[in-house]
Amino acid sequence: MTRCGTAASVGTAGTAGTLDTTFTASVTAPSQVRMLVRLRLASWGLGRLGDDVALIASELVTNAVKWGDEREIRVRLAREPRGVLLAVWDSSDGKPVRQRALSVAASDTAADAAALDPGYDAGMGGRGLPIVEALASKCGVAQTTPAGKWVWARVAV
């Protein structure tokens, strides 16, 4: 399994067709980013990567919205010779934390009325990084100055 590491840069200057845009840090951002990612991949003839890259985007954007200190996040998607690079910026200096794998018990399938309460996650939070690691060929975090970070993932063709 790939481990997310660190990187010096996620710059994409000069990449034809690179998606580099800013989003309001809101609950609608993950779905907006998923759609743009799918459309851009299709325009590059890489629609077969759509499911994996959209899921990675959803996980990274959700974390950026949740943990960022600012009202905006940035998203970059760049085509590379052997795949694509997706990077999401938020203003928080905190690095993503990998949670241990969940164990599933028969009682986990029972109805839970508390699941409808705002903010309830039944201990499910923090499981996105293993998803990103499983789908990406490489991933990491690059701190930015004066604050913030890019969390990135490469997906091979």
LUMLOVO-558152 format. One record per atom (N, C-alpha, C): residue in one letter; atom name; y, x, z. Coordinates in Angstrom, 2 decimals, padded with zeros to 5 digits, always signed. Example, Ala and Ser with C-alpha at 12.3 -4.5 7.8 and 13.67 -1.06 7.14 Angstrom:
BEGIN
+------+------+---------+---------+---------+
: code : site :      c2 :      c1 :      c3 :
+------+------+---------+---------+---------+
:    A :    N : -005.69 : +013.19 : +007.80 :
:    A :   CA : -004.50 : +012.30 : +007.80 :
:    A :    C : -003.30 : +013.20 : +007.80 :
:    S :    N : -002.25 : +012.85 : +007.08 :
:    S :   CA : -001.06 : +013.67 : +007.14 :
:    S :    C : +000.03 : +012.90 : +007.87 :
+------+------+---------+---------+---------+
//
This chain:
BEGIN
+------+------+---------+---------+---------+
: code : site :      c2 :      c1 :      c3 :
+------+------+---------+---------+---------+
:    M :    N : -001.17 : +000.85 : +000.00 :
:    M :   CA : +000.00 : +000.00 : +000.00 :
:    M :    C : +001.23 : +000.89 : +000.00 :
:    T :    N : +002.24 : +000.55 : -000.75 :
:    T :   CA : +003.49 : +001.27 : -000.81 :
:    T :    C : +004.26 : +001.09 : +000.48 :
:    R :    N : +004.86 : +002.15 : +000.96 :
:    R :   CA : +005.75 : +002.07 : +002.11 :
:    R :    C : +007.17 : +002.19 : +001.60 :
:    C :    N : +008.07 : +001.37 : +002.13 :
:    C :   CA : +009.47 : +001.49 : +001.74 :
:    C :    C : +010.06 : +002.70 : +002.40 :
:    G :    N : +010.71 : +003.54 : +001.63 :
:    G :   CA : +011.31 : +004.77 : +002.14 :
:    G :    C : +012.81 : +004.73 : +002.00 :
:    T :    N : +013.39 : +005.90 : +001.82 :
:    T :   CA : +014.83 : +006.00 : +001.65 :
:    T :    C : +015.12 : +006.55 : +000.28 :
:    A :    N : +016.35 : +006.37 : -000.16 :
:    A :   CA : +016.75 : +006.90 : -001.46 :
:    A :    C : +018.21 : +007.31 : -001.39 :
:    A :    N : +018.58 : +008.25 : -002.22 :
:    A :   CA : +019.95 : +008.73 : -002.23 :
:    A :    C : +020.88 : +007.80 : -003.00 :
:    S :    N : +020.36 : +007.13 : -004.03 :
:    S :   CA : +021.23 : +006.34 : -004.89 :
:    S :    C : +020.46 : +005.23 : -005.58 :
:    V :    N : +021.14 : +004.12 : -005.81 :
:    V :   CA : +020.57 : +003.05 : -006.61 :
:    V :    C : +021.52 : +002.73 : -007.76 :
:    G :    N : +022.32 : +003.69 : -008.14 :
:    G :   CA : +023.28 : +003.48 : -009.22 :
:    G :    C : +022.59 : +003.14 : -010.51 :
:    T :    N : +023.25 : +002.31 : -011.31 :
:    T :   CA : +022.67 : +001.89 : -012.58 :
:    T :    C : +023.67 : +001.99 : -013.71 :
:    A :    N : +024.67 : +002.83 : -013.54 :
:    A :   CA : +025.71 : +002.95 : -014.56 :
:    A :    C : +025.10 : +003.34 : -015.89 :
:    G :    N : +025.54 : +002.69 : -016.93 :
:    G :   CA : +025.11 : +003.01 : -018.27 :
:    G :    C : +023.84 : +002.32 : -018.72 :
:    T :    N : +023.24 : +001.51 : -017.87 :
:    T :   CA : +022.03 : +000.80 : -018.26 :
:    T :    C : +022.41 : -000.46 : -019.02 :
:    A :    N : +021.97 : -000.58 : -020.26 :
:    A :   CA : +022.31 : -001.73 : -021.08 :
:    A :    C : +021.75 : -003.01 : -020.48 :
:    G :    N : +022.60 : -004.01 : -020.35 :
:    G :   CA : +022.16 : -005.29 : -019.88 :
:    G :    C : +021.96 : -005.40 : -018.39 :
:    T :    N : +022.38 : -004.39 : -017.64 :
:    T :   CA : +022.21 : -004.42 : -016.19 :
:    T :    C : +022.92 : -005.63 : -015.60 :
:    L :    N : +022.22 : -006.31 : -014.71 :
:    L :   CA : +022.82 : -007.39 : -013.93 :
:    L :    C : +023.39 : -006.76 : -012.68 :
:    D :    N : +024.67 : -006.91 : -012.43 :
:    D :   CA : +025.33 : -006.36 : -011.25 :
:    D :    C : +026.38 : -007.38 : -010.84 :
:    T :    N : +026.07 : -008.16 : -009.82 :
:    T :   CA : +026.95 : -009.27 : -009.47 :
:    T :    C : +027.02 : -009.48 : -007.97 :
:    T :    N : +028.02 : -010.21 : -007.55 :
:    T :   CA : +028.26 : -010.52 : -006.14 :
:    T :    C : +027.98 : -011.99 : -005.91 :
:    F :    N : +027.39 : -012.30 : -004.77 :
:    F :   CA : +027.08 : -013.67 : -004.39 :
:    F :    C : +027.65 : -013.95 : -003.01 :
:    T :    N : +027.99 : -015.20 : -002.78 :
:    T :   CA : +028.33 : -015.63 : -001.44 :
:    T :    C : +027.06 : -015.58 : -000.60 :
:    A :    N : +027.17 : -015.03 : +000.59 :
:    A :   CA : +026.01 : -014.93 : +001.48 :
:    A :    C : +025.75 : -016.31 : +002.08 :
:    S :    N : +024.97 : -017.12 : +001.37 :
:    S :   CA : +024.68 : -018.48 : +001.80 :
:    S :    C : +023.21 : -018.79 : +001.56 :
:    V :    N : +022.77 : -019.91 : +002.09 :
:    V :   CA : +021.36 : -020.29 : +001.94 :
:    V :    C : +020.99 : -020.57 : +000.48 :
:    T :    N : +021.96 : -020.78 : -000.38 :
:    T :   CA : +021.67 : -021.02 : -001.79 :
:    T :    C : +021.53 : -019.73 : -002.60 :
:    A :    N : +021.93 : -018.61 : -002.04 :
:    A :   CA : +021.90 : -017.34 : -002.78 :
:    A :    C : +020.50 : -016.96 : -003.26 :
:    P :    N : +019.44 : -017.07 : -002.44 :
:    P :   CA : +018.13 : -016.67 : -002.96 :
:    P :    C : +017.71 : -017.43 : -004.22 :
:    S :    N : +017.94 : -018.72 : -004.27 :
:    S :   CA : +017.53 : -019.47 : -005.47 :
:    S :    C : +018.39 : -019.10 : -006.67 :
:    Q :    N : +019.68 : -018.85 : -006.44 :
:    Q :   CA : +020.55 : -018.44 : -007.55 :
:    Q :    C : +020.09 : -017.10 : -008.12 :
:    V :    N : +019.77 : -016.16 : -007.23 :
:    V :   CA : +019.34 : -014.84 : -007.67 :
:    V :    C : +017.99 : -014.93 : -008.39 :
:    R :    N : +017.06 : -015.72 : -007.87 :
:    R :   CA : +015.76 : -015.87 : -008.54 :
:    R :    C : +015.95 : -016.33 : -009.98 :
:    M :    N : +016.80 : -017.32 : -010.18 :
:    M :   CA : +017.03 : -017.85 : -011.53 :
:    M :    C : +017.64 : -016.78 : -012.44 :
:    L :    N : +018.66 : -016.08 : -011.96 :
:    L :   CA : +019.28 : -015.03 : -012.79 :
:    L :    C : +018.30 : -013.91 : -013.11 :
:    V :    N : +017.49 : -013.53 : -012.15 :
:    V :   CA : +016.49 : -012.49 : -012.36 :
:    V :    C : +015.50 : -012.92 : -013.44 :
:    R :    N : +015.00 : -014.13 : -013.34 :
:    R :   CA : +014.05 : -014.63 : -014.35 :
:    R :    C : +014.68 : -014.66 : -015.74 :
:    L :    N : +015.92 : -015.14 : -015.83 :
:    L :   CA : +016.60 : -015.20 : -017.12 :
:    L :    C : +016.82 : -013.82 : -017.71 :
:    R :    N : +017.24 : -012.86 : -016.87 :
:    R :   CA : +017.48 : -011.51 : -017.38 :
:    R :    C : +016.18 : -010.85 : -017.82 :
:    L :    N : +015.12 : -011.01 : -017.03 :
:    L :   CA : +013.83 : -010.43 : -017.42 :
:    L :    C : +013.34 : -011.02 : -018.74 :
:    A :    N : +013.50 : -012.33 : -018.90 :
:    A :   CA : +013.09 : -012.98 : -020.16 :
:    A :    C : +013.90 : -012.42 : -021.33 :
:    S :    N : +015.20 : -012.20 : -021.13 :
:    S :   CA : +016.03 : -011.67 : -022.22 :
:    S :    C : +015.64 : -010.25 : -022.59 :
:    W :    N : +015.03 : -009.51 : -021.67 :
:    W :   CA : +014.54 : -008.16 : -021.94 :
:    W :    C : +013.12 : -008.15 : -022.47 :
:    G :    N : +012.50 : -009.33 : -022.60 :
:    G :   CA : +011.11 : -009.40 : -023.03 :
:    G :    C : +010.14 : -009.02 : -021.91 :
:    L :    N : +010.59 : -009.14 : -020.66 :
:    L :   CA : +009.77 : -008.78 : -019.51 :
:    L :    C : +009.48 : -010.00 : -018.63 :
:    G :    N : +009.38 : -011.15 : -019.26 :
:    G :   CA : +009.14 : -012.39 : -018.52 :
:    G :    C : +007.88 : -012.35 : -017.68 :
:    R :    N : +006.91 : -011.53 : -018.08 :
:    R :   CA : +005.66 : -011.44 : -017.31 :
:    R :    C : +005.88 : -010.85 : -015.91 :
:    L :    N : +007.00 : -010.18 : -015.69 :
:    L :   CA : +007.33 : -009.65 : -014.36 :
:    L :    C : +008.08 : -010.67 : -013.51 :
:    G :    N : +008.40 : -011.81 : -014.10 :
:    G :   CA : +009.26 : -012.81 : -013.45 :
:    G :    C : +008.82 : -013.25 : -012.08 :
:    D :    N : +007.55 : -013.60 : -011.92 :
:    D :   CA : +007.08 : -014.09 : -010.62 :
:    D :    C : +007.24 : -013.04 : -009.53 :
:    D :    N : +006.77 : -011.81 : -009.81 :
:    D :   CA : +006.82 : -010.76 : -008.81 :
:    D :    C : +008.26 : -010.37 : -008.46 :
:    V :    N : +009.08 : -010.15 : -009.48 :
:    V :   CA : +010.45 : -009.71 : -009.22 :
:    V :    C : +011.26 : -010.83 : -008.56 :
:    A :    N : +011.03 : -012.07 : -008.95 :
:    A :   CA : +011.73 : -013.19 : -008.31 :
:    A :    C : +011.35 : -013.31 : -006.84 :
:    L :    N : +010.08 : -013.08 : -006.51 :
:    L :   CA : +009.66 : -013.14 : -005.11 :
:    L :    C : +010.27 : -011.99 : -004.31 :
:    I :    N : +010.29 : -010.81 : -004.87 :
:    I :   CA : +010.94 : -009.67 : -004.21 :
:    I :    C : +012.42 : -009.98 : -004.00 :
:    A :    N : +013.08 : -010.49 : -005.04 :
:    A :   CA : +014.50 : -010.84 : -004.94 :
:    A :    C : +014.73 : -011.84 : -003.83 :
:    S :    N : +013.88 : -012.84 : -003.76 :
:    S :   CA : +014.02 : -013.87 : -002.74 :
:    S :    C : +013.95 : -013.26 : -001.34 :
:    E :    N : +012.99 : -012.37 : -001.12 :
:    E :   CA : +012.83 : -011.73 : +000.19 :
:    E :    C : +014.04 : -010.86 : +000.53 :
:    L :    N : +014.47 : -010.02 : -000.42 :
:    L :   CA : +015.58 : -009.11 : -000.15 :
:    L :    C : +016.90 : -009.85 : +000.04 :
:    V :    N : +017.14 : -010.87 : -000.78 :
:    V :   CA : +018.39 : -011.64 : -000.66 :
:    V :    C : +018.39 : -012.45 : +000.63 :
:    T :    N : +017.27 : -013.04 : +000.98 :
:    T :   CA : +017.20 : -013.79 : +002.23 :
:    T :    C : +017.55 : -012.89 : +003.41 :
:    N :    N : +017.01 : -011.67 : +003.43 :
:    N :   CA : +017.34 : -010.73 : +004.51 :
:    N :    C : +018.81 : -010.36 : +004.49 :
:    A :    N : +019.37 : -010.13 : +003.31 :
:    A :   CA : +020.78 : -009.76 : +003.21 :
:    A :    C : +021.68 : -010.88 : +003.73 :
:    V :    N : +021.34 : -012.11 : +003.40 :
:    V :   CA : +022.12 : -013.26 : +003.87 :
:    V :    C : +022.00 : -013.37 : +005.39 :
:    K :    N : +020.81 : -013.18 : +005.89 :
:    K :   CA : +020.57 : -013.35 : +007.33 :
:    K :    C : +021.23 : -012.25 : +008.16 :
:    W :    N : +021.14 : -011.01 : +007.72 :
:    W :   CA : +021.56 : -009.89 : +008.54 :
:    W :    C : +022.90 : -009.29 : +008.18 :
:    G :    N : +023.44 : -009.57 : +007.01 :
:    G :   CA : +024.72 : -008.99 : +006.61 :
:    G :    C : +025.86 : -009.50 : +007.46 :
:    D :    N : +026.84 : -008.63 : +007.68 :
:    D :   CA : +028.00 : -008.99 : +008.50 :
:    D :    C : +029.13 : -009.60 : +007.68 :
:    E :    N : +029.08 : -009.47 : +006.39 :
:    E :   CA : +030.13 : -009.95 : +005.50 :
:    E :    C : +029.73 : -011.28 : +004.88 :
:    R :    N : +030.66 : -011.83 : +004.12 :
:    R :   CA : +030.41 : -013.12 : +003.46 :
:    R :    C : +029.82 : -012.95 : +002.07 :
:    E :    N : +029.67 : -011.69 : +001.63 :
:    E :   CA : +029.15 : -011.45 : +000.29 :
:    E :    C : +028.00 : -010.45 : +000.31 :
:    I :    N : +027.15 : -010.59 : -000.69 :
:    I :   CA : +026.09 : -009.63 : -000.95 :
:    I :    C : +026.18 : -009.24 : -002.42 :
:    R :    N : +025.59 : -008.12 : -002.77 :
:    R :   CA : +025.55 : -007.70 : -004.18 :
:    R :    C : +024.11 : -007.58 : -004.62 :
:    V :    N : +023.90 : -007.87 : -005.89 :
:    V :   CA : +022.55 : -007.78 : -006.47 :
:    V :    C : +022.66 : -007.00 : -007.78 :
:    R :    N : +021.76 : -006.04 : -007.94 :
:    R :   CA : +021.66 : -005.29 : -009.19 :
:    R :    C : +020.22 : -005.40 : -009.70 :
:    L :    N : +020.10 : -005.61 : -010.99 :
:    L :   CA : +018.81 : -005.57 : -011.66 :
:    L :    C : +019.00 : -004.73 : -012.90 :
:    A :    N : +018.24 : -003.65 : -012.99 :
:    A :   CA : +018.37 : -002.73 : -014.13 :
:    A :    C : +017.02 : -002.50 : -014.77 :
:    R :    N : +017.04 : -002.46 : -016.09 :
:    R :   CA : +015.83 : -002.13 : -016.85 :
:    R :    C : +015.67 : -000.62 : -016.85 :
:    E :    N : +014.45 : -000.18 : -016.62 :
:    E :   CA : +014.13 : +001.24 : -016.62 :
:    E :    C : +013.03 : +001.48 : -017.66 :
:    P :    N : +012.79 : +002.73 : -018.02 :
:    P :   CA : +011.78 : +003.00 : -019.05 :
:    P :    C : +010.40 : +002.42 : -018.74 :
:    R :    N : +010.01 : +002.36 : -017.47 :
:    R :   CA : +008.67 : +001.88 : -017.13 :
:    R :    C : +008.69 : +000.67 : -016.21 :
:    G :    N : +009.78 : -000.09 : -016.22 :
:    G :   CA : +009.85 : -001.27 : -015.37 :
:    G :    C : +011.28 : -001.66 : -015.09 :
:    V :    N : +011.50 : -002.19 : -013.89 :
:    V :   CA : +012.83 : -002.62 : -013.49 :
:    V :    C : +013.12 : -002.16 : -012.05 :
:    L :    N : +014.41 : -002.04 : -011.77 :
:    L :   CA : +014.88 : -001.72 : -010.43 :
:    L :    C : +015.73 : -002.89 : -009.95 :
:    L :    N : +015.35 : -003.46 : -008.81 :
:    L :   CA : +016.12 : -004.53 : -008.18 :
:    L :    C : +016.68 : -003.97 : -006.89 :
:    A :    N : +017.97 : -004.15 : -006.65 :
:    A :   CA : +018.60 : -003.67 : -005.42 :
:    A :    C : +019.53 : -004.75 : -004.88 :
:    V :    N : +019.54 : -004.90 : -003.56 :
:    V :   CA : +020.39 : -005.90 : -002.91 :
:    V :    C : +021.19 : -005.19 : -001.82 :
:    W :    N : +022.51 : -005.38 : -001.85 :
:    W :   CA : +023.39 : -004.77 : -000.86 :
:    W :    C : +023.86 : -005.80 : +000.15 :
:    D :    N : +023.88 : -005.38 : +001.42 :
:    D :   CA : +024.55 : -006.16 : +002.46 :
:    D :    C : +025.29 : -005.20 : +003.37 :
:    S :    N : +026.18 : -005.74 : +004.18 :
:    S :   CA : +027.09 : -004.92 : +004.98 :
:    S :    C : +026.49 : -004.40 : +006.29 :
:    S :    N : +025.30 : -004.82 : +006.63 :
:    S :   CA : +024.67 : -004.38 : +007.87 :
:    S :    C : +024.12 : -002.95 : +007.73 :
:    D :    N : +024.25 : -002.17 : +008.78 :
:    D :   CA : +023.67 : -000.82 : +008.79 :
:    D :    C : +022.21 : -000.83 : +009.21 :
:    G :    N : +021.73 : -001.95 : +009.75 :
:    G :   CA : +020.35 : -002.03 : +010.22 :
:    G :    C : +019.36 : -002.00 : +009.06 :
:    K :    N : +018.31 : -001.21 : +009.23 :
:    K :   CA : +017.27 : -001.12 : +008.21 :
:    K :    C : +016.26 : -002.25 : +008.41 :
:    P :    N : +015.63 : -002.68 : +007.32 :
:    P :   CA : +014.58 : -003.71 : +007.44 :
:    P :    C : +013.45 : -003.20 : +008.34 :
:    V :    N : +012.88 : -004.10 : +009.10 :
:    V :   CA : +011.79 : -003.74 : +010.00 :
:    V :    C : +010.51 : -004.42 : +009.53 :
:    R :    N : +009.47 : -003.61 : +009.38 :
:    R :   CA : +008.18 : -004.13 : +008.94 :
:    R :    C : +007.44 : -004.68 : +010.14 :
:    Q :    N : +007.04 : -005.93 : +010.06 :
:    Q :   CA : +006.26 : -006.56 : +011.13 :
:    Q :    C : +004.79 : -006.36 : +010.85 :
:    R :    N : +003.99 : -006.39 : +011.89 :
:    R :   CA : +002.55 : -006.27 : +011.70 :
:    R :    C : +002.02 : -007.54 : +011.04 :
:    A :    N : +000.89 : -007.43 : +010.42 :
:    A :   CA : +000.28 : -008.56 : +009.72 :
:    A :    C : -000.08 : -009.67 : +010.71 :
:    L :    N : +000.05 : -010.88 : +010.27 :
:    L :   CA : -000.33 : -012.03 : +011.08 :
:    L :    C : -001.82 : -012.24 : +011.07 :
:    S :    N : -002.34 : -012.68 : +012.19 :
:    S :   CA : -003.72 : -013.14 : +012.19 :
:    S :    C : -003.67 : -014.67 : +012.16 :
:    V :    N : -004.58 : -015.27 : +011.48 :
:    V :   CA : -004.57 : -016.71 : +011.31 :
:    V :    C : -005.73 : -017.31 : +012.09 :
:    A :    N : -005.43 : -018.36 : +012.85 :
:    A :   CA : -006.45 : -019.06 : +013.62 :
:    A :    C : -006.50 : -020.51 : +013.16 :
:    A :    N : -007.60 : -021.18 : +013.43 :
:    A :   CA : -007.76 : -022.58 : +013.03 :
:    A :    C : -006.65 : -023.45 : +013.61 :
:    S :    N : -006.17 : -023.12 : +014.81 :
:    S :   CA : -005.12 : -023.92 : +015.44 :
:    S :    C : -003.78 : -023.81 : +014.71 :
:    D :    N : -003.63 : -022.80 : +013.84 :
:    D :   CA : -002.39 : -022.62 : +013.09 :
:    D :    C : -002.16 : -023.71 : +012.06 :
:    T :    N : -003.17 : -024.49 : +011.75 :
:    T :   CA : -003.02 : -025.54 : +010.75 :
:    T :    C : -002.62 : -026.88 : +011.36 :
:    A :    N : -002.53 : -026.94 : +012.68 :
:    A :   CA : -002.15 : -028.18 : +013.35 :
:    A :    C : -000.67 : -028.49 : +013.11 :
:    A :    N : -000.33 : -029.75 : +013.11 :
:    A :   CA : +001.06 : -030.18 : +012.93 :
:    A :    C : +001.91 : -029.63 : +014.07 :
:    D :    N : +003.14 : -029.27 : +013.76 :
:    D :   CA : +004.06 : -028.72 : +014.76 :
:    D :    C : +005.40 : -029.40 : +014.59 :
:    A :    N : +005.71 : -030.35 : +015.45 :
:    A :   CA : +006.96 : -031.11 : +015.35 :
:    A :    C : +008.18 : -030.22 : +015.47 :
:    A :    N : +008.08 : -029.11 : +016.19 :
:    A :   CA : +009.22 : -028.21 : +016.35 :
:    A :    C : +009.59 : -027.52 : +015.04 :
:    A :    N : +008.69 : -027.54 : +014.07 :
:    A :   CA : +008.96 : -026.88 : +012.80 :
:    A :    C : +010.17 : -027.47 : +012.08 :
:    L :    N : +010.59 : -028.66 : +012.44 :
:    L :   CA : +011.75 : -029.29 : +011.81 :
:    L :    C : +013.06 : -028.91 : +012.49 :
:    D :    N : +012.99 : -028.23 : +013.63 :
:    D :   CA : +014.20 : -027.82 : +014.35 :
:    D :    C : +014.88 : -026.68 : +013.63 :
:    P :    N : +016.23 : -026.72 : +013.54 :
:    P :   CA : +016.97 : -025.63 : +012.89 :
:    P :    C : +016.68 : -024.30 : +013.59 :
:    G :    N : +016.44 : -023.27 : +012.81 :
:    G :   CA : +016.21 : -021.95 : +013.35 :
:    G :    C : +014.79 : -021.66 : +013.80 :
:    Y :    N : +013.91 : -022.64 : +013.76 :
:    Y :   CA : +012.53 : -022.45 : +014.20 :
:    Y :    C : +011.76 : -021.69 : +013.13 :
:    D :    N : +011.06 : -020.64 : +013.54 :
:    D :   CA : +010.27 : -019.91 : +012.54 :
:    D :    C : +008.84 : -019.63 : +013.00 :
:    A :    N : +008.47 : -020.09 : +014.17 :
:    A :   CA : +007.10 : -019.95 : +014.69 :
:    A :    C : +006.62 : -018.50 : +014.63 :
:    G :    N : +007.56 : -017.57 : +014.81 :
:    G :   CA : +007.17 : -016.16 : +014.77 :
:    G :    C : +006.85 : -015.65 : +013.38 :
:    M :    N : +007.28 : -016.38 : +012.35 :
:    M :   CA : +006.94 : -016.01 : +010.98 :
:    M :    C : +007.95 : -015.04 : +010.36 :
:    G :    N : +009.11 : -014.87 : +010.99 :
:    G :   CA : +010.14 : -014.00 : +010.44 :
:    G :    C : +009.67 : -012.55 : +010.37 :
:    G :    N : +010.30 : -011.77 : +009.49 :
:    G :   CA : +010.01 : -010.36 : +009.40 :
:    G :    C : +008.77 : -010.01 : +008.60 :
:    R :    N : +008.23 : -010.94 : +007.86 :
:    R :   CA : +007.01 : -010.68 : +007.10 :
:    R :    C : +007.29 : -010.39 : +005.62 :
:    G :    N : +008.56 : -010.37 : +005.22 :
:    G :   CA : +008.90 : -010.16 : +003.82 :
:    G :    C : +008.67 : -008.75 : +003.32 :
:    L :    N : +008.88 : -007.75 : +004.18 :
:    L :   CA : +008.71 : -006.38 : +003.74 :
:    L :    C : +007.29 : -006.07 : +003.27 :
:    P :    N : +006.25 : -006.55 : +003.95 :
:    P :   CA : +004.90 : -006.33 : +003.40 :
:    P :    C : +004.71 : -006.97 : +002.02 :
:    I :    N : +005.37 : -008.08 : +001.78 :
:    I :   CA : +005.30 : -008.71 : +000.45 :
:    I :    C : +005.95 : -007.80 : -000.58 :
:    V :    N : +007.14 : -007.30 : -000.26 :
:    V :   CA : +007.84 : -006.39 : -001.17 :
:    V :    C : +006.99 : -005.15 : -001.42 :
:    E :    N : +006.44 : -004.57 : -000.37 :
:    E :   CA : +005.60 : -003.37 : -000.51 :
:    E :    C : +004.38 : -003.63 : -001.40 :
:    A :    N : +003.81 : -004.81 : -001.29 :
:    A :   CA : +002.62 : -005.13 : -002.08 :
:    A :    C : +002.93 : -005.30 : -003.56 :
:    L :    N : +004.11 : -005.81 : -003.88 :
:    L :   CA : +004.46 : -006.10 : -005.27 :
:    L :    C : +005.19 : -004.96 : -005.98 :
:    A :    N : +005.88 : -004.13 : -005.22 :
:    A :   CA : +006.68 : -003.05 : -005.82 :
:    A :    C : +005.85 : -001.79 : -005.97 :
:    S :    N : +006.18 : -001.00 : -007.01 :
:    S :   CA : +005.54 : +000.30 : -007.15 :
:    S :    C : +006.19 : +001.30 : -006.20 :
:    K :    N : +007.44 : +001.03 : -005.82 :
:    K :   CA : +008.17 : +001.88 : -004.89 :
:    K :    C : +009.32 : +001.05 : -004.34 :
:    C :    N : +009.70 : +001.29 : -003.09 :
:    C :   CA : +010.83 : +000.58 : -002.50 :
:    C :    C : +011.48 : +001.45 : -001.44 :
:    G :    N : +012.71 : +001.11 : -001.07 :
:    G :   CA : +013.40 : +001.91 : -000.07 :
:    G :    C : +014.73 : +001.33 : +000.33 :
:    V :    N : +015.45 : +002.12 : +001.12 :
:    V :   CA : +016.76 : +001.74 : +001.64 :
:    V :    C : +017.70 : +002.91 : +001.43 :
:    A :    N : +018.91 : +002.64 : +000.95 :
:    A :   CA : +019.94 : +003.66 : +000.77 :
:    A :    C : +021.19 : +003.21 : +001.51 :
:    Q :    N : +021.56 : +003.94 : +002.56 :
:    Q :   CA : +022.77 : +003.62 : +003.33 :
:    Q :    C : +024.00 : +003.86 : +002.46 :
:    T :    N : +025.06 : +003.08 : +002.69 :
:    T :   CA : +026.30 : +003.24 : +001.95 :
:    T :    C : +027.44 : +003.54 : +002.93 :
:    T :    N : +028.51 : +004.12 : +002.40 :
:    T :   CA : +029.68 : +004.47 : +003.20 :
:    T :    C : +030.80 : +003.51 : +002.88 :
:    P :    N : +031.53 : +003.00 : +003.81 :
:    P :   CA : +031.51 : +003.31 : +005.23 :
:    P :    C : +030.45 : +002.53 : +006.01 :
:    A :    N : +029.89 : +001.51 : +005.42 :
:    A :   CA : +028.88 : +000.71 : +006.11 :
:    A :    C : +028.00 : +000.02 : +005.08 :
:    G :    N : +026.89 : -000.50 : +005.53 :
:    G :   CA : +026.01 : -001.28 : +004.68 :
:    G :    C : +024.88 : -000.46 : +004.10 :
:    K :    N : +024.11 : -001.13 : +003.23 :
:    K :   CA : +022.94 : -000.50 : +002.64 :
:    K :    C : +022.51 : -001.25 : +001.38 :
:    W :    N : +021.84 : -000.53 : +000.51 :
:    W :   CA : +021.11 : -001.11 : -000.61 :
:    W :    C : +019.64 : -001.10 : -000.23 :
:    V :    N : +018.98 : -002.21 : -000.33 :
:    V :   CA : +017.53 : -002.28 : -000.19 :
:    V :    C : +017.01 : -002.50 : -001.61 :
:    W :    N : +016.10 : -001.64 : -002.05 :
:    W :   CA : +015.70 : -001.65 : -003.45 :
:    W :    C : +014.18 : -001.67 : -003.62 :
:    A :    N : +013.79 : -002.12 : -004.79 :
:    A :   CA : +012.37 : -002.13 : -005.16 :
:    A :    C : +012.24 : -001.89 : -006.65 :
:    R :    N : +011.31 : -001.03 : -007.01 :
:    R :   CA : +010.97 : -000.79 : -008.41 :
:    R :    C : +009.68 : -001.53 : -008.71 :
:    V :    N : +009.67 : -002.20 : -009.85 :
:    V :   CA : +008.46 : -002.90 : -010.28 :
:    V :    C : +008.09 : -002.34 : -011.65 :
:    A :    N : +006.88 : -001.83 : -011.74 :
:    A :   CA : +006.41 : -001.21 : -012.98 :
:    A :    C : +005.92 : -002.27 : -013.96 :
:    V :    N : +006.04 : -001.93 : -015.24 :
:    V :   CA : +005.53 : -002.81 : -016.29 :
:    V :    C : +004.03 : -002.69 : -016.34 :
+------+------+---------+---------+---------+
//
